[in-house]
Amino acid sequence: MANFVFQETSKYRFKNKNGEYIFMLDSQINVKFQNFAIPQKQTKPETPKNSSVNPTENNSALTNYLSFQGNINKMNLGFKGNKTYNGYELALSNEEINQKLTNHSMVLDFSPIHEFKVLKEGDKKALGHLIKAAMAMDNVFYKQDDPKNLEMKAALEKAAKSGDKNAQQTLKIFNIFKGVEGDDRLSPEPVKLFKGLEKPEGKGFYPSDLKKEEFVSIIKRMLTEDKDKEVAKILSQRTIVVRDGDDLKGVDYTQEYQKEFSEAAKHLEEASKTVTHDGMKEYLQLQAEALRKEDAELDYKADSSWVKLQDSPLEFTISRESYDDKLTGAVLEDEELSQMLKERDIQANTKDSIGIRVGITDMETTKGIIDYKKHIKNLAKLMPYSDQYTQSVDSGEEIKQSIVDVKLLCLKGHYGAVRGGIVAAQNLPNDDKLAVQRGSGRRNVFHQQILNFENPLRRKLLETVINPSQWDLYDIKASNNHIVGHELTHSLGPGNEYKSALGNYGSIIEEAKADLGASTFTDYFLEKEKYTKTDKDKVLFNWVFDNLPISKPGLNDTYGIMRLMTLNYLRDQGAITMKQDGTNISVDTDKTQKASAQMLDDIVAIQLDKDPDKAKTYIEKWSKWDDTMETLSKTVKDIVKPKTYKFLNEKFAEKIASEV
């Protein structure tokens, strides 16, 4: 039992049951661990004035409250201490969290009850297993994003369960981010939930202590030692990298995430037993096998089966996209190393983040977008410099592209990590996957239901910053048409060898290509009478309106930087005019289309050059942040109060899963 003694030095000292002083606490609430001799003589201390502590009381309760992790506030000494969670203090106060959640949060309800009711019984049962497969893989992204994510999540959950209000509030944002930090797009810097907890350069893909300089040095040395095969595996998109003595080693995802992948594979096989669509049955069986074995050919077979699922009632996606890994791309920024890799024909592919989507295909809304498919080959001919490269849609007469609109049930892994935005559509597989490189095709999956969660304050923003003569052009359906064009353009242009050569700048350039393609092709759709002149004007106007910034984008905000680049380019070309305070914005839609085509030329030329320095220079030129943008962003933020903290209501999915 520790005894409490007040000293004249205003320090509280504590003894253990052996009579040894173990630590002392000064008036600044600094804990100092000590192990010093007990004074031979002790005088009975006096209780200081205004002190709530009575040293003559039994202090067992006090001892029970002590925490060596700094939970001093529970000691009831009249001071407020700083509790830690696995050694880290919380970075946000309850007041700060409440402000974010009160002003900037919303709930996305994924409950397609009607669509579920009309499914056949076999598909309903299969759906439960697909949801369980997604749940089984959820932890993979936590591990990829930050090696401390899961332990910090467990610490918050334990504290929250015991009634810790601070932990309860922080856990809400942790679950939105699916991690210890995330971009909320309300400020350039990421929101950190713990003080002093810094995300490693290589996230969870590389050793936590590995820095860019050491990484480049090790790869160079390994290449000079003829370890080309090992280097190729390190730079693969499907490996986690670990230390191996003085070297590095790539560990395939199927090994690193064997527990999660095996559990998911089991449920995919169960789903395949009752699903009614033959193509989906085949895909699920192939995907289950691919999760169990280290074999890129199995991924190829699964992807090649998945892209054909045009009329399946169910949707299950394992997304393997690479926007989060910034360390792999660093090897291409070193000219010497980049040349060494080129000579050995080794590609540096950024690591895949794993996301999982489960939904029900909406056959009616799919009819409204599938018509775009027949235009893909014509659009490919309109791409800049199209005679200088082969496009993935060039092979054969058949258009190998499925297009569906899906009602979401759950988003797990990377999909479910809501860091500012949420995925509204996708074009997969990416160019670095064998299914695309060998001409199997692609698949566009849209979530038009996301647009139904429109912020009602956007109308107020329109009436504040837009010239009144263009208010009638505001149309959320036109935004969806631009999204369709964006995803189609991902299927066009130079292939993976060009994009991957740009390293960490490749994603920004690729997303700019897709956005600019959607705007450029409005003239084509007008000519083909898919759009009226008003339709074209609405698509271009709403594209600009949707891209108005809410804050200066951070360095890792791929989409934020891309949008800023296009806005600045359009302003430079006179396609957008506005006052210095960011109001009275007017969009000249004809100039916007022409400027988009010019910028698309620039973007494709950069991809063809394969020069990361040129990409960097171009991005820096057009992503400058000036006073007008700063003023405009403040206006947008103040009016719209952007709902960047999104809670995903997946209770319906959980109920379905619980019944199988």
Secondary structure, DSSP 8 states (H G I E B T S, - for coil): ---EEE-TTSEEEEE-TTS-EEEEEETT--EEEEEE---S--------TT----TTS--HHHHHH--TT--GGGG-SS-----EETTEEBSS-HHHHHHHHHHHEEEEE---HHHHHTS-HHHHHHHHHHHHHHHHHHHHHHHHH-TTHHHHHHHHHHHHHTT-HHHHHHHHHHHHHTSSEE--SSSSS-EESBTT----TTTTTS-TT--HHHHHHHHHHHHHTT-HHHHHHHTSTTEEEEEETTEEEEEEHHHHTHHHHHHHHHHHHHHHHH-S-HHHHHHHHHHHHHHHS--HHHHHHHHHHHTT-SS-SEEEEEEEE-SS--SGGGGGGSHHHHHHHHHTT-------EEEEEEEEE-HHHHHTTGGGGGGHHHHHHHSTTGGGS--TT-SSSS--EEEEEEEEEEEEEGGG--SS----EEEES-TTSHHHHTT--EEEEE-GGGGGG--TTHHHHHHHHB-GGGGGG--HHHHHHHHHHHHHHTTSSS-HHHHHTTGGGHHHHHHHHHHHHHHHTHHHHHHTTSS-HHHHHHHHHHHHHHT--SS---TT-HHHHHHHHHHHHHHHTTSEE--TTS-SBEE-HHHHHHHHHHHHHHHHHHHHHT-HHHHHHHHHHH----HHHHHHHHHHHHHH----EEEEE-HHHHHHHHT-
